[in-house]
Amino acid sequence: YIIYLGITLVLLFTSAILGFVFGERLQRNSNDIMTESLKAYDLQASNTSTVKYGWDYIQKTLHCCGVISYDDWRAYNEDFKGNQKIPHSCCIVDYYSKTNVLVNYNIFGGMMPPSN
């Protein structure tokens, strides 16, 4: 039992040290990968598109929009430089008023919902 506990503690401390040392690099690499996939999001693609489905699923499930903020869509994807500024998956339906309400409306100071 003592050996098992010792091995567990060594693994715990090793993972904590690695997380501390490489945490920033991991976050930067994750952001870069997500930004590249955001560029590949095709607004006109069917829901069977892997990138489109992945982003829509993540944003609906985690109630988020973009990599860092909703501005990422306009900055990195040409499809969102026109009237539609964000994908519909950034929004949730307000079932009381039957309108789209942004999930992060209060976080970023408010903005208009995407055009239909």
KOLLOFI-733344 format. One record per atom (N, C-alpha, C, O): residue number from 1; residue in three letters; x, y, z. Coordinates in steps of 0.1 Angstrom, whole numbers, plus 5000, padded with zeros to 4 digits. Layout:
// KOLLOFI-733344
+-----+-----+------+------+------+
|   i |  aa |   c1 |   c2 |   c3 |
+-----+-----+------+------+------+
| NUM | ala |    X |    Y |    Z |
...
+-----+-----+------+------+------+
// end
This chain:
// KOLLOFI-733344
+-----+-----+------+------+------+
|   i |  aa |   c1 |   c2 |   c3 |
+-----+-----+------+------+------+
|   1 | tyr | 5008 | 4988 | 5000 |
|   1 | tyr | 5000 | 5000 | 5000 |
|   1 | tyr | 5009 | 5013 | 5000 |
|   1 | tyr | 5006 | 5022 | 4993 |
|   2 | ile | 5019 | 5013 | 5008 |
|   2 | ile | 5028 | 5024 | 5009 |
|   2 | ile | 5035 | 5027 | 4995 |
|   2 | ile | 5037 | 5038 | 4991 |
|   3 | ile | 5039 | 5016 | 4988 |
|   3 | ile | 5045 | 5018 | 4975 |
|   3 | ile | 5035 | 5024 | 4965 |
|   3 | ile | 5038 | 5033 | 4957 |
|   4 | tyr | 5023 | 5019 | 4965 |
|   4 | tyr | 5012 | 5024 | 4957 |
|   4 | tyr | 5010 | 5039 | 4960 |
|   4 | tyr | 5009 | 5047 | 4950 |
|   5 | leu | 5009 | 5043 | 4972 |
|   5 | leu | 5007 | 5056 | 4976 |
|   5 | leu | 5019 | 5065 | 4972 |
|   5 | leu | 5017 | 5076 | 4968 |
|   6 | gly | 5031 | 5060 | 4973 |
|   6 | gly | 5043 | 5067 | 4969 |
|   6 | gly | 5043 | 5070 | 4954 |
|   6 | gly | 5047 | 5081 | 4950 |
|   7 | ile | 5040 | 5060 | 4946 |
|   7 | ile | 5039 | 5062 | 4932 |
|   7 | ile | 5029 | 5072 | 4928 |
|   7 | ile | 5031 | 5080 | 4919 |
|   8 | thr | 5017 | 5071 | 4935 |
|   8 | thr | 5007 | 5081 | 4932 |
|   8 | thr | 5011 | 5095 | 4935 |
|   8 | thr | 5008 | 5104 | 4927 |
|   9 | leu | 5018 | 5097 | 4946 |
|   9 | leu | 5023 | 5110 | 4950 |
|   9 | leu | 5033 | 5115 | 4940 |
|   9 | leu | 5033 | 5127 | 4936 |
|  10 | val | 5042 | 5107 | 4936 |
|  10 | val | 5052 | 5111 | 4926 |
|  10 | val | 5045 | 5115 | 4913 |
|  10 | val | 5049 | 5125 | 4907 |
|  11 | leu | 5036 | 5107 | 4908 |
|  11 | leu | 5028 | 5111 | 4896 |
|  11 | leu | 5021 | 5124 | 4897 |
|  11 | leu | 5020 | 5132 | 4888 |
|  12 | leu | 5015 | 5126 | 4909 |
|  12 | leu | 5007 | 5138 | 4912 |
|  12 | leu | 5016 | 5150 | 4911 |
|  12 | leu | 5013 | 5160 | 4905 |
|  13 | phe | 5028 | 5150 | 4918 |
|  13 | phe | 5037 | 5161 | 4918 |
|  13 | phe | 5043 | 5163 | 4904 |
|  13 | phe | 5045 | 5174 | 4900 |
|  14 | thr | 5046 | 5152 | 4897 |
|  14 | thr | 5052 | 5154 | 4884 |
|  14 | thr | 5042 | 5160 | 4874 |
|  14 | thr | 5045 | 5169 | 4867 |
|  15 | ser | 5029 | 5156 | 4875 |
|  15 | ser | 5019 | 5163 | 4866 |
|  15 | ser | 5017 | 5177 | 4870 |
|  15 | ser | 5014 | 5185 | 4861 |
|  16 | ala | 5017 | 5180 | 4883 |
|  16 | ala | 5016 | 5194 | 4887 |
|  16 | ala | 5027 | 5203 | 4882 |
|  16 | ala | 5025 | 5214 | 4877 |
|  17 | ile | 5039 | 5198 | 4883 |
|  17 | ile | 5051 | 5205 | 4878 |
|  17 | ile | 5050 | 5207 | 4863 |
|  17 | ile | 5053 | 5218 | 4858 |
|  18 | leu | 5047 | 5196 | 4855 |
|  18 | leu | 5046 | 5197 | 4841 |
|  18 | leu | 5035 | 5207 | 4837 |
|  18 | leu | 5036 | 5215 | 4827 |
|  19 | gly | 5024 | 5207 | 4844 |
|  19 | gly | 5013 | 5216 | 4842 |
|  19 | gly | 5017 | 5231 | 4844 |
|  19 | gly | 5013 | 5240 | 4836 |
|  20 | phe | 5025 | 5233 | 4854 |
|  20 | phe | 5030 | 5247 | 4857 |
|  20 | phe | 5040 | 5251 | 4846 |
|  20 | phe | 5039 | 5262 | 4842 |
|  21 | val | 5049 | 5242 | 4842 |
|  21 | val | 5059 | 5246 | 4833 |
|  21 | val | 5054 | 5248 | 4819 |
|  21 | val | 5057 | 5257 | 4812 |
|  22 | phe | 5045 | 5238 | 4814 |
|  22 | phe | 5040 | 5239 | 4801 |
|  22 | phe | 5026 | 5244 | 4799 |
|  22 | phe | 5021 | 5244 | 4788 |
|  23 | gly | 5020 | 5249 | 4809 |
|  23 | gly | 5006 | 5254 | 4809 |
|  23 | gly | 5004 | 5265 | 4799 |
|  23 | gly | 4994 | 5264 | 4791 |
|  24 | glu | 5013 | 5275 | 4799 |
|  24 | glu | 5011 | 5286 | 4790 |
|  24 | glu | 5013 | 5282 | 4775 |
|  24 | glu | 5005 | 5286 | 4766 |
|  25 | arg | 5023 | 5273 | 4773 |
|  25 | arg | 5025 | 5268 | 4759 |
|  25 | arg | 5013 | 5260 | 4754 |
|  25 | arg | 5009 | 5261 | 4743 |
|  26 | leu | 5007 | 5252 | 4763 |
|  26 | leu | 4996 | 5243 | 4760 |
|  26 | leu | 4984 | 5252 | 4756 |
|  26 | leu | 4977 | 5250 | 4747 |
|  27 | gln | 4982 | 5263 | 4764 |
|  27 | gln | 4971 | 5272 | 4762 |
|  27 | gln | 4973 | 5279 | 4748 |
|  27 | gln | 4963 | 5281 | 4741 |
|  28 | arg | 4985 | 5284 | 4746 |
|  28 | arg | 4988 | 5291 | 4733 |
|  28 | arg | 4986 | 5282 | 4721 |
|  28 | arg | 4980 | 5286 | 4711 |
|  29 | asn | 4991 | 5269 | 4722 |
|  29 | asn | 4989 | 5260 | 4711 |
|  29 | asn | 4974 | 5256 | 4709 |
|  29 | asn | 4969 | 5255 | 4698 |
|  30 | ser | 4967 | 5255 | 4720 |
|  30 | ser | 4952 | 5252 | 4719 |
|  30 | ser | 4945 | 5264 | 4712 |
|  30 | ser | 4936 | 5261 | 4704 |
|  31 | asn | 4948 | 5276 | 4716 |
|  31 | asn | 4942 | 5288 | 4710 |
|  31 | asn | 4945 | 5288 | 4695 |
|  31 | asn | 4937 | 5292 | 4687 |
|  32 | asp | 4958 | 5285 | 4691 |
|  32 | asp | 4962 | 5285 | 4677 |
|  32 | asp | 4954 | 5275 | 4669 |
|  32 | asp | 4949 | 5278 | 4658 |
|  33 | ile | 4953 | 5263 | 4675 |
|  33 | ile | 4945 | 5252 | 4668 |
|  33 | ile | 4931 | 5256 | 4666 |
|  33 | ile | 4925 | 5254 | 4656 |
|  34 | met | 4925 | 5261 | 4677 |
|  34 | met | 4911 | 5265 | 4676 |
|  34 | met | 4908 | 5277 | 4666 |
|  34 | met | 4898 | 5277 | 4659 |
|  35 | thr | 4918 | 5286 | 4666 |
|  35 | thr | 4916 | 5297 | 4657 |
|  35 | thr | 4917 | 5292 | 4642 |
|  35 | thr | 4910 | 5297 | 4634 |
|  36 | glu | 4926 | 5283 | 4639 |
|  36 | glu | 4927 | 5277 | 4626 |
|  36 | glu | 4914 | 5270 | 4622 |
|  36 | glu | 4910 | 5271 | 4611 |
|  37 | ser | 4908 | 5263 | 4631 |
|  37 | ser | 4896 | 5256 | 4628 |
|  37 | ser | 4884 | 5266 | 4627 |
|  37 | ser | 4875 | 5264 | 4619 |
|  38 | leu | 4885 | 5277 | 4634 |
|  38 | leu | 4875 | 5288 | 4633 |
|  38 | leu | 4875 | 5294 | 4619 |
|  38 | leu | 4865 | 5297 | 4613 |
|  39 | lys | 4887 | 5295 | 4613 |
|  39 | lys | 4889 | 5300 | 4599 |
|  39 | lys | 4883 | 5291 | 4589 |
|  39 | lys | 4878 | 5295 | 4579 |
|  40 | ala | 4882 | 5278 | 4592 |
|  40 | ala | 4877 | 5268 | 4583 |
|  40 | ala | 4862 | 5266 | 4584 |
|  40 | ala | 4856 | 5258 | 4576 |
|  41 | tyr | 4856 | 5272 | 4594 |
|  41 | tyr | 4841 | 5271 | 4596 |
|  41 | tyr | 4834 | 5277 | 4584 |
|  41 | tyr | 4837 | 5289 | 4580 |
|  42 | asp | 4826 | 5270 | 4577 |
|  42 | asp | 4819 | 5274 | 4565 |
|  42 | asp | 4804 | 5276 | 4568 |
|  42 | asp | 4797 | 5267 | 4571 |
|  43 | leu | 4800 | 5289 | 4568 |
|  43 | leu | 4786 | 5292 | 4572 |
|  43 | leu | 4776 | 5285 | 4563 |
|  43 | leu | 4765 | 5282 | 4567 |
|  44 | gln | 4779 | 5283 | 4550 |
|  44 | gln | 4770 | 5276 | 4541 |
|  44 | gln | 4771 | 5261 | 4541 |
|  44 | gln | 4763 | 5255 | 4534 |
|  45 | ala | 4780 | 5255 | 4548 |
|  45 | ala | 4781 | 5241 | 4549 |
|  45 | ala | 4769 | 5234 | 4556 |
|  45 | ala | 4762 | 5241 | 4564 |
|  46 | ser | 4767 | 5222 | 4552 |
|  46 | ser | 4756 | 5215 | 4559 |
|  46 | ser | 4760 | 5211 | 4573 |
|  46 | ser | 4772 | 5213 | 4577 |
|  47 | asn | 4751 | 5207 | 4581 |
|  47 | asn | 4754 | 5204 | 4595 |
|  47 | asn | 4762 | 5191 | 4596 |
|  47 | asn | 4767 | 5188 | 4607 |
|  48 | thr | 4765 | 5184 | 4585 |
|  48 | thr | 4774 | 5173 | 4586 |
|  48 | thr | 4788 | 5176 | 4585 |
|  48 | thr | 4797 | 5168 | 4586 |
|  49 | ser | 4791 | 5189 | 4582 |
|  49 | ser | 4805 | 5194 | 4581 |
|  49 | ser | 4811 | 5192 | 4595 |
|  49 | ser | 4806 | 5197 | 4605 |
|  50 | thr | 4823 | 5186 | 4596 |
|  50 | thr | 4829 | 5183 | 4609 |
|  50 | thr | 4832 | 5195 | 4617 |
|  50 | thr | 4829 | 5196 | 4629 |
|  51 | val | 4838 | 5205 | 4610 |
|  51 | val | 4842 | 5217 | 4617 |
|  51 | val | 4830 | 5225 | 4621 |
|  51 | val | 4830 | 5230 | 4633 |
|  52 | lys | 4820 | 5226 | 4612 |
|  52 | lys | 4808 | 5234 | 4616 |
|  52 | lys | 4801 | 5227 | 4627 |
|  52 | lys | 4797 | 5234 | 4637 |
|  53 | tyr | 4799 | 5214 | 4626 |
|  53 | tyr | 4792 | 5207 | 4637 |
|  53 | tyr | 4800 | 5208 | 4650 |
|  53 | tyr | 4794 | 5210 | 4661 |
|  54 | gly | 4813 | 5207 | 4650 |
|  54 | gly | 4821 | 5208 | 4662 |
|  54 | gly | 4820 | 5221 | 4669 |
|  54 | gly | 4817 | 5222 | 4681 |
|  55 | trp | 4821 | 5232 | 4661 |
|  55 | trp | 4820 | 5245 | 4667 |
|  55 | trp | 4806 | 5248 | 4672 |
|  55 | trp | 4804 | 5253 | 4683 |
|  56 | asp | 4796 | 5244 | 4664 |
|  56 | asp | 4782 | 5246 | 4669 |
|  56 | asp | 4779 | 5238 | 4682 |
|  56 | asp | 4773 | 5243 | 4691 |
|  57 | tyr | 4784 | 5226 | 4682 |
|  57 | tyr | 4782 | 5218 | 4694 |
|  57 | tyr | 4789 | 5224 | 4706 |
|  57 | tyr | 4783 | 5225 | 4717 |
|  58 | ile | 4801 | 5228 | 4705 |
|  58 | ile | 4809 | 5233 | 4716 |
|  58 | ile | 4802 | 5246 | 4721 |
|  58 | ile | 4800 | 5248 | 4733 |
|  59 | gln | 4798 | 5255 | 4712 |
|  59 | gln | 4793 | 5268 | 4716 |
|  59 | gln | 4779 | 5266 | 4722 |
|  59 | gln | 4776 | 5273 | 4732 |
|  60 | lys | 4771 | 5257 | 4717 |
|  60 | lys | 4758 | 5255 | 4724 |
|  60 | lys | 4759 | 5248 | 4737 |
|  60 | lys | 4752 | 5251 | 4747 |
|  61 | thr | 4768 | 5238 | 4738 |
|  61 | thr | 4770 | 5231 | 4750 |
|  61 | thr | 4776 | 5239 | 4761 |
|  61 | thr | 4772 | 5239 | 4773 |
|  62 | leu | 4787 | 5246 | 4758 |
|  62 | leu | 4795 | 5253 | 4768 |
|  62 | leu | 4790 | 5268 | 4770 |
|  62 | leu | 4795 | 5275 | 4778 |
|  63 | his | 4780 | 5272 | 4762 |
|  63 | his | 4775 | 5285 | 4762 |
|  63 | his | 4786 | 5296 | 4761 |
|  63 | his | 4788 | 5305 | 4769 |
|  64 | cys | 4793 | 5294 | 4750 |
|  64 | cys | 4804 | 5303 | 4747 |
|  64 | cys | 4803 | 5308 | 4732 |
|  64 | cys | 4795 | 5303 | 4725 |
|  65 | cys | 4812 | 5316 | 4728 |
|  65 | cys | 4812 | 5321 | 4715 |
|  65 | cys | 4826 | 5325 | 4710 |
|  65 | cys | 4832 | 5335 | 4716 |
|  66 | gly | 4832 | 5318 | 4701 |
|  66 | gly | 4846 | 5320 | 4696 |
|  66 | gly | 4856 | 5314 | 4705 |
|  66 | gly | 4853 | 5306 | 4714 |
|  67 | val | 4869 | 5317 | 4702 |
|  67 | val | 4880 | 5312 | 4710 |
|  67 | val | 4881 | 5320 | 4723 |
|  67 | val | 4881 | 5314 | 4734 |
|  68 | ile | 4883 | 5333 | 4721 |
|  68 | ile | 4884 | 5342 | 4733 |
|  68 | ile | 4871 | 5349 | 4735 |
|  68 | ile | 4867 | 5351 | 4746 |
|  69 | ser | 4866 | 5355 | 4724 |
|  69 | ser | 4853 | 5362 | 4725 |
|  69 | ser | 4846 | 5361 | 4712 |
|  69 | ser | 4851 | 5355 | 4702 |
|  70 | tyr | 4834 | 5367 | 4711 |
|  70 | tyr | 4826 | 5367 | 4698 |
|  70 | tyr | 4833 | 5374 | 4687 |
|  70 | tyr | 4830 | 5372 | 4676 |
|  71 | asp | 4842 | 5384 | 4691 |
|  71 | asp | 4850 | 5391 | 4680 |
|  71 | asp | 4858 | 5382 | 4672 |
|  71 | asp | 4862 | 5386 | 4661 |
|  72 | asp | 4862 | 5371 | 4677 |
|  72 | asp | 4871 | 5361 | 4669 |
|  72 | asp | 4864 | 5358 | 4655 |
|  72 | asp | 4871 | 5356 | 4645 |
|  73 | trp | 4851 | 5357 | 4655 |
|  73 | trp | 4844 | 5353 | 4643 |
|  73 | trp | 4846 | 5363 | 4632 |
|  73 | trp | 4849 | 5360 | 4620 |
|  74 | arg | 4845 | 5376 | 4635 |
|  74 | arg | 4846 | 5386 | 4626 |
|  74 | arg | 4861 | 5388 | 4622 |
|  74 | arg | 4864 | 5391 | 4610 |
|  75 | ala | 4870 | 5386 | 4631 |
|  75 | ala | 4884 | 5388 | 4629 |
|  75 | ala | 4891 | 5377 | 4620 |
|  75 | ala | 4900 | 5380 | 4612 |
|  76 | tyr | 4886 | 5365 | 4622 |
|  76 | tyr | 4893 | 5353 | 4615 |
|  76 | tyr | 4885 | 5346 | 4604 |
|  76 | tyr | 4891 | 5338 | 4597 |
|  77 | asn | 4872 | 5349 | 4602 |
|  77 | asn | 4865 | 5342 | 4593 |
|  77 | asn | 4857 | 5352 | 4584 |
|  77 | asn | 4849 | 5360 | 4588 |
|  78 | glu | 4860 | 5351 | 4571 |
|  78 | glu | 4854 | 5360 | 4561 |
|  78 | glu | 4839 | 5360 | 4560 |
|  78 | glu | 4832 | 5370 | 4557 |
|  79 | asp | 4833 | 5348 | 4564 |
|  79 | asp | 4818 | 5347 | 4563 |
|  79 | asp | 4811 | 5356 | 4573 |
|  79 | asp | 4799 | 5359 | 4571 |
|  80 | phe | 4818 | 5361 | 4583 |
|  80 | phe | 4812 | 5369 | 4593 |
|  80 | phe | 4816 | 5384 | 4593 |
|  80 | phe | 4815 | 5391 | 4603 |
|  81 | lys | 4821 | 5388 | 4581 |
|  81 | lys | 4824 | 5403 | 4580 |
|  81 | lys | 4813 | 5411 | 4574 |
|  81 | lys | 4814 | 5423 | 4573 |
|  82 | gly | 4802 | 5404 | 4570 |
|  82 | gly | 4790 | 5411 | 4565 |
|  82 | gly | 4780 | 5414 | 4575 |
|  82 | gly | 4783 | 5418 | 4586 |
|  83 | asn | 4767 | 5411 | 4572 |
|  83 | asn | 4757 | 5414 | 4582 |
|  83 | asn | 4756 | 5404 | 4593 |
|  83 | asn | 4754 | 5408 | 4605 |
|  84 | gln | 4759 | 5392 | 4591 |
|  84 | gln | 4759 | 5382 | 4602 |
|  84 | gln | 4773 | 5382 | 4608 |
|  84 | gln | 4783 | 5378 | 4602 |
|  85 | lys | 4774 | 5386 | 4621 |
|  85 | lys | 4786 | 5388 | 4628 |
|  85 | lys | 4791 | 5375 | 4635 |
|  85 | lys | 4803 | 5374 | 4638 |
|  86 | ile | 4782 | 5367 | 4639 |
|  86 | ile | 4785 | 5354 | 4646 |
|  86 | ile | 4776 | 5343 | 4641 |
|  86 | ile | 4765 | 5346 | 4636 |
|  87 | pro | 4780 | 5331 | 4643 |
|  87 | pro | 4771 | 5319 | 4640 |
|  87 | pro | 4759 | 5319 | 4650 |
|  87 | pro | 4760 | 5324 | 4661 |
|  88 | his | 4748 | 5313 | 4645 |
|  88 | his | 4736 | 5312 | 4653 |
|  88 | his | 4739 | 5303 | 4666 |
|  88 | his | 4731 | 5304 | 4676 |
|  89 | ser | 4749 | 5295 | 4665 |
|  89 | ser | 4752 | 5286 | 4677 |
|  89 | ser | 4757 | 5294 | 4689 |
|  89 | ser | 4758 | 5289 | 4700 |
|  90 | cys | 4761 | 5307 | 4687 |
|  90 | cys | 4765 | 5316 | 4698 |
|  90 | cys | 4753 | 5321 | 4705 |
|  90 | cys | 4754 | 5326 | 4716 |
|  91 | cys | 4741 | 5319 | 4700 |
|  91 | cys | 4729 | 5324 | 4706 |
|  91 | cys | 4720 | 5313 | 4712 |
|  91 | cys | 4721 | 5301 | 4708 |
|  92 | ile | 4712 | 5316 | 4722 |
|  92 | ile | 4702 | 5307 | 4727 |
|  92 | ile | 4689 | 5313 | 4725 |
|  92 | ile | 4687 | 5325 | 4724 |
|  93 | val | 4679 | 5304 | 4724 |
|  93 | val | 4665 | 5309 | 4722 |
|  93 | val | 4659 | 5313 | 4735 |
|  93 | val | 4659 | 5305 | 4745 |
|  94 | asp | 4654 | 5324 | 4736 |
|  94 | asp | 4646 | 5329 | 4748 |
|  94 | asp | 4632 | 5324 | 4745 |
|  94 | asp | 4624 | 5330 | 4738 |
|  95 | tyr | 4628 | 5313 | 4752 |
|  95 | tyr | 4615 | 5307 | 4749 |
|  95 | tyr | 4603 | 5316 | 4754 |
|  95 | tyr | 4592 | 5313 | 4750 |
|  96 | tyr | 4606 | 5326 | 4762 |
|  96 | tyr | 4595 | 5334 | 4766 |
|  96 | tyr | 4591 | 5345 | 4756 |
|  96 | tyr | 4580 | 5349 | 4754 |
|  97 | ser | 4601 | 5350 | 4748 |
|  97 | ser | 4599 | 5360 | 4739 |
|  97 | ser | 4600 | 5356 | 4724 |
|  97 | ser | 4598 | 5363 | 4715 |
|  98 | lys | 4605 | 5343 | 4722 |
|  98 | lys | 4607 | 5338 | 4709 |
|  98 | lys | 4617 | 5345 | 4701 |
|  98 | lys | 4616 | 5346 | 4689 |
|  99 | thr | 4627 | 5351 | 4707 |
|  99 | thr | 4638 | 5358 | 4700 |
|  99 | thr | 4651 | 5352 | 4704 |
|  99 | thr | 4652 | 5345 | 4714 |
| 100 | asn | 4661 | 5355 | 4696 |
| 100 | asn | 4675 | 5350 | 4699 |
| 100 | asn | 4681 | 5360 | 4709 |
| 100 | asn | 4681 | 5372 | 4707 |
| 101 | val | 4687 | 5354 | 4720 |
| 101 | val | 4694 | 5362 | 4730 |
| 101 | val | 4708 | 5356 | 4730 |
| 101 | val | 4710 | 5344 | 4731 |
| 102 | leu | 4718 | 5365 | 4730 |
| 102 | leu | 4731 | 5360 | 4731 |
| 102 | leu | 4735 | 5354 | 4744 |
| 102 | leu | 4731 | 5360 | 4755 |
| 103 | val | 4742 | 5343 | 4745 |
| 103 | val | 4746 | 5337 | 4757 |
| 103 | val | 4755 | 5347 | 4765 |
| 103 | val | 4753 | 5348 | 4777 |
| 104 | asn | 4764 | 5353 | 4758 |
| 104 | asn | 4774 | 5362 | 4765 |
| 104 | asn | 4770 | 5376 | 4763 |
| 104 | asn | 4779 | 5385 | 4763 |
| 105 | tyr | 4757 | 5379 | 4762 |
| 105 | tyr | 4753 | 5393 | 4761 |
| 105 | tyr | 4758 | 5402 | 4772 |
| 105 | tyr | 4763 | 5413 | 4769 |
| 106 | asn | 4757 | 5398 | 4784 |
| 106 | asn | 4761 | 5406 | 4796 |
| 106 | asn | 4776 | 5406 | 4798 |
| 106 | asn | 4781 | 5415 | 4804 |
| 107 | ile | 4783 | 5396 | 4793 |
| 107 | ile | 4797 | 5395 | 4795 |
| 107 | ile | 4805 | 5406 | 4787 |
| 107 | ile | 4814 | 5412 | 4792 |
| 108 | phe | 4801 | 5408 | 4774 |
| 108 | phe | 4808 | 5417 | 4765 |
| 108 | phe | 4801 | 5430 | 4763 |
| 108 | phe | 4804 | 5437 | 4753 |
| 109 | gly | 4792 | 5434 | 4772 |
| 109 | gly | 4786 | 5447 | 4771 |
| 109 | gly | 4774 | 5447 | 4761 |
| 109 | gly | 4770 | 5458 | 4758 |
| 110 | gly | 4770 | 5436 | 4756 |
| 110 | gly | 4758 | 5436 | 4748 |
| 110 | gly | 4762 | 5439 | 4733 |
| 110 | gly | 4771 | 5446 | 4730 |
| 111 | met | 4754 | 5433 | 4724 |
| 111 | met | 4755 | 5435 | 4710 |
| 111 | met | 4743 | 5429 | 4703 |
| 111 | met | 4734 | 5423 | 4710 |
| 112 | met | 4741 | 5432 | 4691 |
| 112 | met | 4729 | 5428 | 4684 |
| 112 | met | 4730 | 5413 | 4681 |
| 112 | met | 4741 | 5408 | 4678 |
| 113 | pro | 4719 | 5406 | 4681 |
| 113 | pro | 4719 | 5392 | 4677 |
| 113 | pro | 4721 | 5391 | 4662 |
| 113 | pro | 4720 | 5401 | 4655 |
| 114 | pro | 4726 | 5379 | 4657 |
| 114 | pro | 4729 | 5378 | 4643 |
| 114 | pro | 4716 | 5379 | 4635 |
| 114 | pro | 4705 | 5377 | 4639 |
| 115 | ser | 4718 | 5384 | 4622 |
| 115 | ser | 4707 | 5386 | 4613 |
| 115 | ser | 4702 | 5372 | 4609 |
| 115 | ser | 4709 | 5363 | 4608 |
| 116 | asn | 4689 | 5371 | 4605 |
| 116 | asn | 4683 | 5359 | 4601 |
| 116 | asn | 4685 | 5357 | 4586 |
| 116 | asn | 4680 | 5347 | 4581 |
+-----+-----+------+------+------+
// end
